[in-house]
């Protein structure tokens, strides 16, 4: 794909609203799952910062200090991977060209319930019919877990209950924790969008591969369109999925560090910390031989997806692991970035021996 790729980074206020909920939920989930006794002792834990932007940190602190425990629990519910309600929102935004948070909430109110279930089910990548509860439960249990199977079937058979509760949660969160900040965020992101579009236009393919921490050339070649949404709340993160013939990417606005050469000393010290855990060494060995997606790795190491995510993010942050989309589904595949790994070891040897 040539540098004249017909794609421009966009900003969408409805997308921003959904990523704000995702950001808060992910932050709370990490606090719970990444503060276990096992991970608390990990010497590499201090090398990651998922909210380097001070404005995002301030917002997270504000929400933490003011949110009720009931709404906090509901936010965790809404963002649960079992129901994929945020993915439903992302699809709605694209399907109906929604631009504003309140327009999205109104669209959810009229969303066909079976369509909502179908969108959520798509992410399970199963061939079993939604009309066959018995075989559906068997397939979900075999490929995921009994808990997920039971939860999804309840969601499928009572979709109005889930949709209505989600609408209530989105409305309250918008009024209390998004609306008071939105105009300042929009003004700030207007400037950031200009900056990142200039960076993007210099070399679009390099830009996408750099923010995506992998090689997206095959995925880009197989899609007729590419949409990149810039988000204040995703910060340094990246999300992507395929919508019809379009590759849709959501990237954080604090991404400059991926384009800058890090100080070799700080980076290789962080590398030694990251390699102090045998699981992470094994992950690098395995992903150097073939691509693995997260569920495969979680099953292999007998880890929860949250704990696996901790280890993967350490390696991704050092840019010694690639994070690449599948060309046939919405899975995230991981491969070792052998070139960057070699550079870090070379930098370490040079500094230590000279």
C-alpha positions in Angstrom: 0.0 0.0 0.0 1.4 3.3 -1.1 1.8 6.5 1.0 -1.1 8.1 -0.9 -3.5 5.9 0.9 -7.0 7.5 0.9 -7.5 7.7 4.7 -7.7 10.5 7.2 -7.7 10.5 10.9 -11.2 11.5 12.2 -12.7 12.6 15.5 -16.1 11.5 16.6 -17.8 12.7 19.8 -19.9 9.6 20.1 -16.8 7.4 19.8 -15.1 9.6 22.5 -18.0 9.0 24.9 -17.8 5.2 24.5 -14.0 5.2 24.9 -14.4 7.2 28.2 -16.5 4.4 29.6 -14.0 1.9 28.3 -11.1 3.8 29.8 -12.6 4.0 33.3 -13.6 0.3 33.2 -10.2 -0.8 32.1 -8.5 1.3 34.7 -10.7 -0.2 37.5 -10.2 -3.8 36.1 -6.4 -3.3 36.1 -6.5 -2.1 39.7 -8.3 -5.3 40.7 -6.5 -7.9 38.6 -3.0 -6.4 38.5 -2.7 -5.9 42.2 -2.7 -9.6 43.1 0.1 -10.8 45.4 1.8 -12.5 42.5 1.9 -9.4 40.3 2.6 -7.0 43.2 6.0 -8.6 43.5 6.9 -8.2 39.8 9.9 -6.0 39.5 8.8 -4.9 36.0 5.5 -3.5 37.2 6.7 0.1 37.4 7.7 0.4 33.7 4.1 0.7 32.4 1.9 3.8 32.5 -1.4 3.4 30.7 -2.4 7.0 31.3 0.7 9.2 30.7 -1.5 12.2 29.8 -2.0 14.3 32.9 -5.5 15.4 31.8 -6.6 11.8 31.6 -5.2 11.1 35.0 -7.1 14.0 36.5 -10.3 12.8 34.9 -9.9 9.3 36.2 -9.2 10.6 39.7 -12.3 12.8 39.5 -14.5 9.9 38.5 -13.0 7.7 41.3 -13.7 10.3 43.9 -17.3 11.0 42.9 -18.8 7.8 41.4 -21.2 5.7 43.5 -20.2 2.1 44.1 -23.5 1.1 42.3 -22.7 3.0 39.1 -19.1 1.7 39.3 -20.4 -1.9 39.3 -22.8 -1.1 36.5 -20.0 0.3 34.4 -18.1 -3.0 34.8 -21.2 -4.8 33.8 -21.7 -2.7 30.6 -18.2 -3.2 29.5 -18.1 -7.0 30.2 -16.8 -8.9 27.2 -19.6 -11.4 27.5 -22.3 -8.9 26.3 -20.1 -6.8 24.0 -22.4 -3.8 24.5 -19.6 -1.3 23.8 -18.9 -3.1 20.5 -22.6 -2.8 19.8 -22.3 0.9 20.3 -19.2 1.2 18.0 -21.2 -0.7 15.3 -24.2 1.5 15.7 -22.0 4.6 15.3 -20.8 3.3 11.9 -24.1 1.8 10.8 -26.0 5.0 11.4 -23.2 7.6 11.1 -23.8 8.8 14.6 -21.8 11.8 15.7 -23.0 12.8 19.2 -23.2 10.9 22.6 -26.9 11.7 23.1 -27.8 10.6 19.6 -26.1 7.3 20.3 -28.2 6.8 23.4 -31.3 7.5 21.5 -30.3 5.1 18.8 -29.8 2.4 21.4 -33.4 2.9 22.6 -34.7 1.9 19.2 -32.2 -0.7 18.3 -33.7 -4.0 17.2 -33.0 -6.5 20.0 -32.0 -9.4 17.8 -29.6 -7.2 15.9 -28.0 -6.3 19.2 -27.5 -10.0 20.1 -26.2 -10.8 16.6 -23.5 -8.0 16.8 -22.4 -9.3 20.2 -22.3 -12.9 19.1 -20.2 -12.1 16.1 -17.2 -11.6 18.4 -17.4 -15.2 19.6 -16.6 -16.4 16.1 -18.7 -19.5 16.3 -20.7 -21.2 13.6 -23.5 -22.5 15.9 -26.9 -21.0 15.2 -28.3 -18.5 17.7 -31.7 -20.4 17.5 -30.3 -23.6 19.0 -29.8 -22.9 22.8 -28.6 -26.4 23.6 -25.8 -26.6 21.0 -25.0 -22.9 21.6 -24.4 -23.5 25.2 -22.2 -26.5 24.4 -20.1 -24.5 21.9 -19.7 -21.5 24.3 -18.7 -23.8 27.1 -16.2 -25.8 25.0 -14.6 -22.7 23.5 -14.9 -20.3 26.5 -16.4 -21.3 29.8 -19.6 -22.5 31.5 -20.0 -19.1 33.1 -19.7 -17.2 29.8 -22.1 -19.7 28.2 -24.7 -19.2 30.9 -24.3 -15.4 30.9 -24.5 -15.1 27.1 -27.6 -17.3 26.9 -29.3 -15.1 29.5 -28.4 -12.0 27.6 -29.7 -13.6 24.3 -33.0 -14.6 25.8 -33.6 -11.4 27.8 -32.0 -8.7 25.6 -34.4 -5.9 26.5 -33.4 -6.2 30.1 -29.8 -5.8 29.2 -30.4 -3.0 26.7 -32.5 -0.9 29.1 -30.0 -1.2 31.9 -27.2 -0.2 29.6 -29.1 2.8 28.4 -29.6 3.9 32.1 -25.9 3.5 32.9 -24.8 5.4 29.8 -27.2 8.2 30.5 -26.1 8.6 34.1 -22.4 8.4 33.3 -22.8 10.9 30.5 -24.5 13.4 32.8 -22.2 13.0 35.8 -18.8 12.3 34.3 -18.7 13.2 30.6 -20.9 16.3 30.0 -19.0 18.5 32.5 -15.7 17.8 30.6 -16.8 17.4 27.0 -16.3 21.0 25.6 -12.8 21.2 27.0 -12.0 17.7 25.6 -13.3 18.7 22.2 -11.3 21.9 22.1 -8.1 20.0 23.2 -8.7 17.3 20.6 -9.2 19.7 17.8 -5.6 20.7 18.1 -4.4 17.2 18.6 -6.2 16.1 15.5 -4.4 18.6 13.3 -1.0 17.4 14.8 -1.7 13.8 14.2 -3.1 14.2 10.7 0.1 16.0 9.7 2.1 13.1 11.2 -0.1 10.6 9.4 0.1 12.3 6.0 3.9 12.2 6.0 3.8 8.4 5.8 0.4 6.7 6.4 1.6 3.1 6.4 4.4 3.9 8.8 2.0 5.8 11.0 -0.5 2.9 11.2 2.2 0.2 11.8 3.9 2.4 14.5 0.8 3.1 16.5 -0.4 -0.4 16.0 2.9 -2.0 17.1 2.9 -4.5 14.2 2.6 -5.0 10.4 -0.9 -4.0 9.2 0.0 -4.2 5.5 -2.0 -7.4 4.8 -5.0 -6.2 6.7 -5.0 -2.9 4.9 -4.6 -4.5 1.5 -7.7 -6.7 2.1 -10.0 -3.8 3.1 -11.5 -1.2 0.8 -11.6 1.5 3.4 -9.7 2.5 6.5 -11.1 4.7 9.3 -8.9 5.9 12.1 -10.5 7.6 15.1 -8.4 9.6 17.5 -9.4 9.4 21.1 -8.6 11.5 24.2 -9.5 8.7 26.6 -7.7 5.8 24.9 -4.5 7.8 25.5 -1.7 5.4 24.5 -4.0 2.5 23.5 -5.3 1.0 20.3 -8.5 -0.9 19.3 -9.5 -2.2 16.0 -12.1 -4.3 14.3 -13.5 -5.0 10.8 -16.8 -3.5 9.9 -18.1 -4.8 6.5 -15.2 -4.0 4.1 -13.7 -1.3 6.4 -10.8 -1.6 8.8 -11.7 0.6 11.8 -8.9 1.7 14.2 -9.3 3.7 17.4 -6.0 5.1 18.7 -5.0 7.2 21.7 -3.9 10.8 21.4 -0.7 10.4 23.4 1.3 8.4 20.9 4.3 10.6 20.2 6.6 8.3 22.2 6.1 5.6 19.6 7.8 7.8 17.1 10.7 8.9 19.2 13.9 7.0 19.9 13.9 6.0 23.6 17.0 6.4 25.7 18.8 3.1 25.3 19.8 3.0 28.9 16.3 3.3 30.3 14.9 0.9 27.7 17.3 -1.9 28.2 17.0 -1.7 32.0 13.3 -2.1 31.5 14.0 -5.0 29.2 15.9 -6.8 31.9 13.1 -6.2 34.3 10.6 -7.6 31.8 12.6 -10.7 31.2 12.9 -11.4 35.0 9.6 -13.5 34.6 9.8 -16.9 33.0 6.4 -16.6 31.5 7.4 -13.5 29.5 10.5 -15.2 28.3 8.4 -18.2 27.2 5.9 -15.8 25.5 8.7 -14.3 23.4 10.0 -17.8 22.5 6.6 -19.0 21.4 5.6 -15.9 19.5 8.9 -15.9 17.7 7.9 -19.2 16.0 4.3 -18.4 15.1 1.5 -15.9 15.8 -0.6 -16.5 18.9 -3.8 -14.8 19.9 -4.6 -14.0 23.5 -7.0 -16.9 24.3 -4.5 -19.4 23.0 -1.8 -18.0 25.2 -4.1 -17.7 28.3 -5.0 -21.4 27.9 -1.4 -22.5 27.4 -0.2 -20.8 30.5 -3.4 -21.4 32.5 -3.8 -17.7 33.2 -6.8 -15.4 33.3 -7.0 -13.0 30.4 -6.5 -10.1 32.8 -3.2 -11.6 34.1 -2.1 -12.5 30.6 -2.9 -8.9 29.5 -0.5 -7.7 32.2 2.4 -9.7 30.8 1.6 -8.9 27.1 1.4 -5.2 27.8 4.8 -5.1 29.4 6.3 -6.6 26.3 4.2 -4.4 24.0 5.3 -1.3 25.9 8.9 -2.2 25.2 8.1 -2.7 21.6 9.5 -6.2 21.6 6.1 -7.8 20.9 4.0 -7.0 17.8 0.3 -6.6 18.0 -1.3 -7.4 14.7 -4.8 -7.9 13.3 -5.9 -11.1 11.6 -6.9 -10.7 8.0 -9.8 -13.1 8.4 -11.3 -12.3 11.9 -11.3 -9.7 14.7 -8.6 -11.5 16.8 -5.5 -9.8 18.0 -2.3 -11.8 17.2 1.0 -11.4 18.9 4.5 -12.0 17.4 8.0 -11.3 18.7 9.5 -8.1 17.2 12.9 -9.8 16.7 14.5 -6.7 15.2 13.7 -4.4 18.2 14.7 -7.2 20.6 18.1 -7.5 18.9 18.6 -3.7 19.1 17.9 -3.6 22.8 20.4 -6.4 23.5 22.9 -4.7 21.3 22.5 -1.4 23.1 22.8 -3.2 26.5 26.1 -5.0 25.4 27.5 -1.7 24.0 26.8 0.2 27.2 28.0 -2.6 29.5 31.2 -3.5 27.7 32.5 -0.1 26.7 
